Amino acid sequence: CIRDRKYTEWFNIWLENYIKPSSKQRTYEQYCKIAKIHILPRLGNYELAELTPFVLQKFVTDLTVNGNKRTGKGLSPNFVKTIISVVQNSLKTAHLVGYLPEYTANKIKRPKIVERQVDCFSLAEQKKIETAALSAKKDKYKGIVLSLYTGLRIGELLALSWEDIDFVKGILTVSKTCRDGNINGKHVRILDAPKTENSRRQIPLSKTLLKMLKEIKKKSKCEFVIADGEKPVFIRSYQRMFELFLKKLKLPHKGFHSLRHTFATRALECGMDVKSLSEILGHKNAMITLNRYAHSLWEHKAEMMNKLSKML
């Protein structure tokens, strides 16, 4: 009887028969990694029926307090939430197919999720970055400017091909993303579907960006917009290039994703409505955008309050 067997056995059955055939390869690989590092070492030897709400709660507490074996510190609440979802999904399927008489993993109390403070560049830093990127000899640096004015994620930027740019209508279409991976021990670039269905979107391009893209295309020898000669660019390589770029400009270190946050912050400062910004960023709804960038609206709020007070 499966319910008397180890959770490890069921988890592997679930991965191969329920996740691998129906999910993106990236999701399957992420689940395998999470299971190997965090789930199976702690829960693998339990029988399915032994995974009571209390056992699972102790598991969550352990992750929250000292889940990172390397540092001895707890994992972030957001990551713990992801791990809990994987465990819950595996046990829910076990219940649905009759291997568990009752599904009780929904009784887990999750750690409080804290919305991370977004990290963006100041206006002065942004201008410095733009000037250096536009004057760089290699056109691949112009991808930095493109992200600053479209909010593209790095995977979306590097997966962007010329067929995704409509120069007549002035529209950029996000239809795919890319990631670094390994196939048979070889480091490869993998094209994939966008992060979520909402990530499939169209972004209007300004005349300035269209002019920049036309100049890049004239010299381009690659099907991808951001390229190194005739070759597409790997994500890690582009991240490293950005790190060195900031260092050369004597600017504080920030991840490439900060360009997306900077775009969102400037858009709000310019008065763009949250619904439009949400659609351009590819968020599921405007509330996600509002929660994430509420701090960016503070100066705007103060300005509106001052205008209102003039009526007194």
N, C-alpha and C positions, 0 to 999 in steps of 0.2 A: 504494500500500500504506500503510495507516494507520500501521504501525510506523515508517515513514520520515518521517512528518509530525511537526509540532511538538506538544509536550505540551499547549499551549494549546488546540489544535483538539480533541484527544481529551477534555480536561478539560471543555470546554463541552458536548460530545456527552454525556458521562457525567452532568453536572449536569442537563441538560434531559430525558434519557431514562431515567435510573436513580434520581436523587435527587428531582427535582421531583414525579413522579407517585406516589412511594411514601413520602415523608416529610412531616412537618409543615411548614407554610409557614415557620415560624420556623427550622427546621433548614436548609431550602433557602436562606433569606436569610443565615443565619450562614455557610454554606459559600461563598456568593458573595462575602461580605465578606472572609472569610479568604483566599480565592483572589486577590482583587483586591489586597489589601494585602501579603500575605506569600508566597503560593505562586508565582503566575504571573510576578511581576517577577523572581524568582530562577530558576525552573525552566521557565518558559513556552517559551523558545526552544530547549530541548533536544528532540531527537527522542526518541520513546518508548524506542527501543532504547539510547539514550545514558544513560538514567537508571539507572546502575549503583549498587550498594550504596555505593561510595565517593563518588560524586556526591551521593547522598542524605544520606550522613553529613556531608559538608561543608555541605550545606544546613541540617541540624539544628544543627551547630556554629555556623554564622552566626546562626541564630535565637537560640541560647542566649547568644552573646557580645554581639551588637549588633543584635538583631532589631527593637528599637524605634527607628525612624528619627527620631522626635521627640526622644527623650532620649539616643539613642546607647547605651543600655544593653540588656542581654539581656532577652528575654521570660521570664516565669515558667515553670518546668518543667511546671506543669500545663497552661498554654496551649500550650506547644510540643508536649506530648503530644497535644493536640487536633488541632493542625495535622498532625502525623505521621499520625494516624489517617485524616484526610481524604485525604492523599496515598496512603497504603497502600490504602485502599478503592478509589480511582480506578484504581490500577495492578492491583489484584487483579481488578477487573472486566474490565480490558483483557486480562488473561491468560485469564480464563474464556471470553471471547467470541472468543479466538483472535488478538487484535491484538498480544500479547506471547508469545513462545515459552516464557518462564519468568518466574515471579514471584519476585523477589529482595528486594522492599522490606521483607520481614519480618526482614532481617538488620540493620536499623537499630538502633543502640544508643541507647536513649532516655535523656534526662537523669534523674537521680534525683529522684523525686517526694518532696517534703517536705510532710507534713500541716500545713496552716496552723493556727497557734494561734488558737483561737476567742476572740472578743472579746465579753465579756458585762458586764452592769451588776452592781455590787455590790448587796447586799441593801438598803443605805441608799438608793442611787440608785434602785433599783426602786420602793421605797415612795414616794419623792418623785415619780417619774414617774406612778405609779398615782393618787396623790392629786390631782395637777394634771389628769390626763386625765379622771378621773371628775367633777371639779368644773367642767370646761370647758363653756361654753355650747353649743358645737356637738357633736352626738353622734358626728360622724366621729372625734373624738379617742378615743372609747371603743374604736376598732379597735386602738389601741395596747395596751390592757388585754387585749383578746381574743387578740392575738398572744402576749402575755406568759404567758397561761395555756392556750394550745393549741399554740404552736409553729408557727402558720401562716406560710408565706412571704407576702411582700407581694402577689404576684400572686394567690395563693389567697384571701387576705383580701378583696381588692377585687373578686374575681369571685364572692364568696359572695352568694347570693340567699336570699330568705326561704324558698323551697322546700327549701333545703339544711338547714334547721333543723327538727328534729322536737322540738317543745316537750313532747310527751307522753312520749316515750322518753328525752328529754334527750341527743340525738345530733346532732352536726354532721357532715355528709357533704361531703368534698372531692371534687368531681366535675369541676372545671374550674379554669382559671387565666386570667389576663389579662395583656396587655402593651400598651405604647404602640407605635404603628406609623404608617406613612404610606401612604395610598392616594390615588393621583392628586394628590399634593402636599398632601393634607389630613391633619392630625394626628388620628388616630383611636385608639379603644380597641378592641383585638382580643381576643375571648374564644377560648380554645384549650383543648385537652386538657391534663391535668396533665403536669408535667415528665416523669414516668415512670409506668409501670403501677403501681408500688408507691405512687406519690403519690395514687392513688385510695384513699381510706381513710375510716373513720368514727372520730370522736373523741368520747368521752363528755364531757358538759358538767356542771360542778358546778352546784349550786343557785344559787350566787352569780352565775355567768355567765348562767344561764337567766333570772334575775331582771333582770339588766342588759339582756339582749337583748329581753325582753318590753317593757321601758320604752322601748327604742329603737323597737321595732315600732309601739307606740301612736302615735308621732309621725311615723313614716316615710311619705314620699310617693314612695318609689322601690322598685323590685323588688329592688334590691341592699341588703344590710345596711349597708354603709358608703357613704354618699352625701353629696352637697353639695346639700341641698334635694331637688329632683326629679331631679337629675342624678347619674350614677355618677362616680367619681373616677378620674383618670388616675394611673398609678404615679408619674411624675416629680413631679406636683403633691403627692402624698401624702408622697413622700420629702422634698421641700422643706419641707412643713409640719412634718415630724418634726425636720428640721435646726433650724428656727426655734424649735420647741418646746423642744428641748434647750438651745439658746442662751439662751432666756428663763429657764430653770431654772438657768442657770450650770453645766451639766453638760458634761463632755468630749464632743466630737463622736464619734459612733459611727453606723454605718449601721443602717438599719431591721432588717437581718438579725440584728443583735445581740440583738433581742428574742427571736428563735427560739433563739439560743444561750443566752440567759438562762433561758428556759423549761427547756431541756434540763439545764442546770446545777442549777437549783433542784429539778428532778424527781429527779435523782440524789442530791442532798443530803438530800431527804426520804425516800430509800430505795426509790424506784421501780426495779423490775428493768429491766435493759437491754433485754430482749426486748420488753417492753410499750412502753418509750420508743421503741424503734426503729420499732414499728408506728405509734405516734402521729405520729412525725416523718415517716413515709413513706419510710424508708430501705430499701434492698434487703435488707439483713440486719443482724443485731445487731452484727457485727464492725465495720461502718462506724461505727456509733454509739459503740462501745467505743473505737475508735482516735481518734475525733474528740474525745471528751469524757473521755478517761482522766485528764487533769489534774484534772477536777472530782471525781474519786473519791479524791483523795489524802487529804483529811481523814477520809473514811470508812474508808480503808485503815488509817490511823494509829489510829483509834478501835478498829477490830477487833483490831489487833495488841496494843493495850493491854489489851483484854478477855482476849485469849488469854494474855498474860503473867501475868495474875492467877492462872492455873492452876498456875504454877510454884511 
